[in-house]
Amino acid sequence: MTWQFFSVLPVWVIATAGALATGLVLPHEQQLTWFAITLATATIAAFWIQLAIKRKDGFVVRVMAAVGGSVVILAVATGIAALAG
């Protein structure tokens, strides 16, 4: 595994932790709002982490992978919450 993967992985962990916390703690009426807030947090974290690395090569690809993975994680969580609610 390369350092590029390890710069994307924390964003996926944030999205997964936020999705689990939202799905397990909040009532069904508030979950969609908090899934969106979790995605916004993951997106900001993706930019912050990639800018902290200070490497121009592959910046867009790394941010795209981080945010895209977060979208997939939260889409699955939203689908599960919709079926469970």
N, C-alpha and C positions, 0 to 999 in steps of 0.2 A: 504494500500500500504506500502511496506517495503522500507527501506533505499536503498536496492539494485536497486529497480525500479527508485528511484530518482537519482541514480548515472548513470543510462543509459539514462534517459530522456534528459539531456542537449545535448548529442551527436545527438539524433534524431532531436532536435530543430536546431542544427547547420546544419545538412543535409537538413532539410526542408527549412530553411532560405536561404541556399546556392542554393538549387534547384530553389526556387522562384526567387531569384535575378538573377540567370543565365538565367532562362527562360524568364523573363520579360525585362531584360536590354540588353542582348547581342544579336547580330545577329545570325541567325541559323548556320552559318559556324563555329562559335567559341564555340557553346554550348557544344559539346561533350568534348572538351578539358577542359572546366571549370567544367563540371560535374565530370570529373576525379580528378581535383584539389580539388573540394569540398569533394569527397570521401577520398582523402588523408588527408585533414584537419580534417575530422570527425574521421578518424582512429587514427591520432596522438592525437586528443582530448580525444578519448576513453581511450587510454593508459595513458595519463597524468592524467585524472580524477581518474581512477582506482588505479594508483600508489599513488596518493595523499591521497586516503582513508586509505592506509596502512593496509589493511585486506587481508590476504592470502586466506581465505576461500571463494571459489566461484569466484576467480579472472578470470579464463578462461571463465566461464559461463557468467560473466558480460561483459567482453570484446567481447565475441562472440555475445551476445544479442545487444550490442551497435553497433558493426560493421555490423552485419547481418541486423539490422533494417535500418541502413544507406544505405546499398546496396539495400534493397527493396524500400526505399523512392526514391533513385536516379534512380533505374531501371524504376519505374513508371514515374518519371519526364522525363527520356530519351524517353520513349515510347510516352508520350504526346507531347514532342518536335518533335519527328520524324513524328507523325501524323499531327501536326500543320504546319510543315515546308514543 
